[in-house]
Each structure stands twice: as structure tokens, then as C-alpha cells.
Amino acid sequence: MIFLHEHWFEAAASIQARMGPIVIRPDGIKDDRLARQYIASVLGILHALEGATKAGNAVVTTIRFHNKPTLIFPHDGQGGRCNAWAKRDWGLFTGSVSFTPFVHGDRSGCAGPRGKYRASTLPHERLVHELTHIVRAVSGNWMKLGEDDEEELAAMVTNIFSVEINRRPIVDYVHGTAKTGDLAVFSREYYDEHFEMIEAFCRQNKTLAVKLARVKTVFNPVFQYMDEERPPEWSGR
């Protein structure tokens, strides 16, 4: 989610880690062991996104490409329980993400029945959603689509990622319910319904759009745009 209010500031932690322009800092965690555990868990998810999935790689490498400082720090609760949020221009950082990985299984209050996460609520999915907002910030396109479409755009990118890792996508950002049935049909319907948003995104974030279009998933409205509109930057899969 996009956060437009004041952040409840914690003193900057004395330990941190970097992954390119991304700084992981355990602000507010007083115990050094837990602070290092937080850093390791976030780094682990980032490396998994970049190294094991094409959609995650597209998002993370685009942030690397723009090379503007981005902060990830523990979720402060302001976005609601089991959530995360992103914000532009926080201190020295072009963008910041308030995010805490949730423990999978019975120990997680964020998991649903039988220790399963609902569609789009897996920690990896949450982070992809927020990092999509960060791409918009570091590329100079923050809020150019308006808040509702910015959230829908992040949901669409997350859906591509979710389907790539064999999870169900959500119907849309507003409803947040898992989509059942034929995903190829859903992809076409989604593309038709959100064409203007997809077109604006592909024009504003060409690098990310091309990378996402090359993700071979049955749900991929970005590929449908590239395949049908054939912009100059598109050379095919």
C-alpha cells in the first residue's frame, strides 16, 4: 500500500546491510540477535526474488538500474496488521518500505487456515507489491497514475509474480480475493478492463515493462500489451 501520512519515527539502527541501492535496517528492534535475524530474513527474500523468479528479478534489477537509495525497515503497524507500506522521499532515501516477513505456519498470526497464506499475502508477494511502488518512485513516476491505479498496478505486477510461483492471483486490488477458473481468460479480461493503466505503465517504465512481458506466465497483461501494440522497445520474448 502507498503511505501518505507521517511515519512514526524510530531511531536508526546501528547495524544494517546493503543490496545494491537497497538498505535493510532493523529500526526499532533493540535486541541485536533479532535485528540481525530481521536483516537476514529480508535479504533472503530479496535474493530469492532476484535469483529464482523472473518477475521478482524484473522488479529488483530495475531498482538496481535506477540506483537510488531505498530503505527497508520493520513494519510499524501503521498500514494495519500483516501488511506493509511504501513511501517516497524519506530523509536521504528516494523511497522506503515498511515490511516485516511473517513466519509461515502455525506460529504466524498472518497465515490463514492450516498455516496457508491467502492470495497475495505471502511475504514475498507483499514485498513485490511494495517494491513496485518503489520502482515508480525511483524512476520519477510516483503517483502519476493516481493512487487507485498505482495500487492496481502493484497488484498486477504481484499477480504476474504469484502465477509464476504457482499461486493464485487476486481479482483486483480493491477486492483482494483469489481468482479461480481459467487464468488465460482472466488475463484477457484484466487487460481489456485496465488497458489505459497498462499502456501508461509501459510508456513510463519501459525497462520494467519489457522484463515483465518476458515472464512466461498464463496471466500476463503486460505481455499482451507488448504483443499487440508492438512498441519500439519490444523485440519479443
C-alpha positions, -999 to 999 in steps of 0.1 A, spaced: 0 0 0 11 36 -5 16 55 27 8 92 25 9 101 62 37 108 87 58 78 97 62 70 134 100 75 135 123 51 153 160 59 159 181 45 130 196 11 139 233 9 143 236 -22 121 224 -25 86 230 -44 53 230 -33 17 220 -50 -15 229 -25 -42 210 7 -35 187 -11 -11 195 -6 26 180 -31 51 179 -15 86 162 -30 117 150 2 132 131 -3 164 145 -38 171 165 -34 203 179 -70 205 209 -74 183 202 -110 176 167 -103 165 179 -73 145 204 -95 126 177 -121 121 155 -94 106 182 -83 82 190 -119 72 153 -127 65 147 -97 43 180 -102 24 170 -138 19 137 -128 3 153 -102 -19 179 -127 -31 151 -152 -38 131 -127 -57 161 -117 -78 177 -151 -83 148 -176 -85 119 -158 -103 118 -137 -135 91 -113 -122 109 -107 -89 141 -103 -108 125 -77 -131 114 -56 -101 147 -59 -81 170 -53 -111 150 -23 -121 156 -8 -87 193 -16 -91 193 1 -125 180 34 -112 205 31 -83 187 55 -59 188 48 -22 159 28 -9 153 18 27 136 -14 40 128 -14 78 104 -33 101 67 -28 96 55 -2 121 18 -13 121 5 19 106 -7 0 75 -26 -25 95 -18 -59 109 0 -83 85 5 -56 59 33 -34 45 36 0 30 58 22 8 66 59 9 85 83 -13 112 107 -2 120 98 34 152 116 46 181 105 24 161 78 7 142 82 -25 118 55 -13 112 34 18 93 2 26 80 -7 60 79 -45 59 84 -75 82 85 -111 69 59 -132 87 67 -167 100 50 -193 79 28 -220 95 11 -222 129 34 -196 145 22 -169 122 -9 -149 131 -8 -137 95 -14 -171 79 -48 -184 73 -64 -218 79 -39 -247 80 -10 -223 80 -16 -211 44 -14 -175 33 -43 -161 13 -37 -150 -22 -13 -121 -25 -4 -122 12 27 -143 12 56 -122 25 73 -125 -9 42 -112 -26 38 -84 -1 74 -73 -8 70 -74 -46 39 -52 -43 57 -26 -22 89 -27 -44 67 -20 -74 58 13 -57 95 19 -52 102 14 -89 76 41 -95 94 64 -70 130 59 -82 120 62 -118 103 96 -112 68 82 -119 54 81 -83 16 87 -83 15 97 -119 -14 72 -124 -33 83 -93 -34 64 -60 -61 38 -71 -43 29 -103 -9 29 -86 -22 3 -62 -38 -17 -90 -6 -16 -110 13 -31 -80 -14 -57 -76 -10 -66 -113 28 -70 -111 23 -91 -79 -2 -112 -98 23 -120 -125 48 -130 -98 22 -151 -79 12 -171 -110 49 -176 -118 54 -193 -84 22 -213 -88 -1 -193 -66 -35 -178 -74 -37 -142 -84 -62 -118 -69 -92 -104 -88 -81 -68 -82 -66 -46 -55 -99 -35 -41 -114 -69 -36 -82 -89 -29 -99 -122 -34 -83 -152 -52 -92 -156 -88 -104 -191 -97 -110 -205 -132 -92 -201 -165 -63 -176 -159 -58 -171 -197 -94 -158 -199 -89 -137 -167 -57 -122 -182 -75 -111 -213 -104 -96 -193 -80 -79 -170 -61 -64 -200 -92 -51 -216 -105 -36 -183 -72 -19 -173 -58 -11 -208 -52 26 -201 -33 19 -169 -12 -8 -186 -4 14 -215 6 43 -192 28 20 -172 45 5 -203 53 40 -215 65 53 -182 85 23 -170 97 8 -203 126 -12 -187 104 -30 -161 76 -35 -186 98 -53 -211 112 -75 -184 78 -84 -171 64 -91 -206 91 -117 -210 78 -137 -179 61 -167 -194 30 -170 -173 -6 -176 -183 -16 -143 -166 5 -115 -181 -14 -84 -193 19 -66 -199 29 -93 -225 -5 -89 -241 1 -51 -245 36 -56 -259 24 -83 -283 -5 -63 -296 8 -28 -296 44 -36 -306 62 -5 -291 97 1 -304 114 -12 -273 97 -46 -277 117 -73 -296 96 -102 -284 102 -130 -259 
